[in-house]
Amino acid sequence: MTVFLTSHIGGSVKKEGRRVPSSLIDANNLVVNLKARWPRQARVLIIAADPRDTEKSESYRSCFLYAFPFHGMDIEICDVWDCRVEIAPKPADYNVVILSGGHVPTQNTFFREIGLKEKLKAFQGILIGISAGTMNCAETVYAHPELEGEAADPDYQRFLPGLGLTKRMVLPHYQSIKDDVLDGLRVFEDIACPDSRGREFYALPDGSYILSENGTETLYGEAYRVKDGEITLICNNNESLVL
């Protein structure tokens, strides 16, 4: 299996409140690396973050049916796994699996309900994690609080069992959340940094990603290591780093 752990890959933009198709983010060789591994007439399976949000699932599908072929990556079929599915798909029947972005704990629960970790053991294709999808790929998932009330809730679970495809705990969208405040707490200084004591997180801005292949994980683009309360720049745009 080849795994792309991304913050955001593009494929859509918002216009007048609705999401419309666009090109992928062409930064840090993302498109080059995808195209080099993309099969002819790919069979694509998109797995939802929230299985009940069928509108978002269809938005992903319509945007990706434009975005990947726009860059020369053909798609034969593109299915969606959400609450409408009556017979569970087999990831091994596809050669590209995309894990959608969304609310991390909601997606984590869905993945466990459908037994995705076990079902992926037979999958040998390309897996693309996007935002929450990337976070849930970890062996142990760091689900930092995102919604109002979560940071203040003593029962909110910040560490969850994941798919076990990587040991890297990723914090996506660094450029947009690094100054966020939630429930009166700064997301990075007051939440992520204290949670990193004895742990290690990787903060990725959109356009940066980790490529896991043949037992090697390579970081592409700007990235920060959050460890023992400290945030350190470890890679720049247009550079790569073997982790």
Stockholm file with secondary structure:
# STOCKHOLM 1.0

chainA/1-243         MTVFLTSHIGGSVKKEGRRVPSSLIDANNLVVNLKARWPRQARVLIIAADPRDTEKSESYRSCFLYAFPFHGMDIEICDVWDCRVEIAPKPADYNVVILSGGHVPTQNTFFREIGLKEKLKAFQGILIGISAGTMNCAETVYAHPELEGEAADPDYQRFLPGLGLTKRMVLPHYQSIKDDVLDGLRVFEDIACPDSRGREFYALPDGSYILSENGTETLYGEAYRVKDGEITLICNNNESLVL
#=GR chainA/1-243 SS CEEEEESCCEEEEEETTEEEEEEECCCTTHHHHHHHHCCTTEEEEEECSSTTCHHHHHHHHHHHHHHHHHTTCCEEEEEEESTTCSSCCCGGGCSEEEECCSCHHHHHHHHHHTTHHHHGGGCCSEEEEETHHHHTTBSEEECCCCSTTTTTCTTCCCEEECCCSBSCEEECCHHHHTTCEETTEEIIIIIIHHHTTTCEEEECCTTCEEEEETTEEEEESSEEEEETTEEEEEECTTCEEEC
#=GC SS_cons         CEEEEESCCEEEEEETTEEEEEEECCCTTHHHHHHHHCCTTEEEEEECSSTTCHHHHHHHHHHHHHHHHHTTCCEEEEEEESTTCSSCCCGGGCSEEEECCSCHHHHHHHHHHTTHHHHGGGCCSEEEEETHHHHTTBSEEECCCCSTTTTTCTTCCCEEECCCSBSCEEECCHHHHTTCEETTEEIIIIIIHHHTTTCEEEECCTTCEEEEETTEEEEESSEEEEETTEEEEEECTTCEEEC
//
